[in-house]
Amino acid sequence: MSKKLNKFINLALFLALVALLIFRQKRIQEIFFGKTTQPAVEINSAIAPSAQLEFKVAEETKESYQLTASNSAHNALELAQNELKLDLKEYDFGTMIEGVNGLMADNKHYWAIYQNGEYAKTGIAEIELNKGDKIELKYEEIQL
């Protein structure tokens, strides 16, 4: 009888632990308790040694990131890699950004690169920055 009771207690503790871990997840809380976060605009004002990062949020998906070089002679790719999680692919013609912080390019969208407000003339790996130069990565629809 005590072995069955021990098994029952262990099972109950295990289930309680699993339930606790599950309900600590924010998405589960939103579903069951209606708690929502409203990330209208987020700004990370912390300044890293190489860049200041600001990003705009569009419907809970970050589709635009702006990086500002704090020193001269920075490579734009290195600057972006210091601040963001980039998914890159190497081609004969250069490096292509396939994803930024988990948002991947697909057959309808790509990651466009802007340098100081203008569409970049080269790939991100070839862009050398001066102090104050801005690089913006935008998730844009492919126009055919």
PyMOL commands that set and color helices and strands:
alter all, ss='L'
color gray80, all
select helices_A, chain A and resi 2-23+26-33+76-83+124-126
alter helices_A, ss='H'
color red, helices_A
select strands_A, chain A and resi 41-42+51-58+61-69+74-75+86-91+94-100+103-104+109-115+118-119+128-129+134-141
alter strands_A, ss='S'
color yellow, strands_A
deselect
rebuild
show_as cartoon
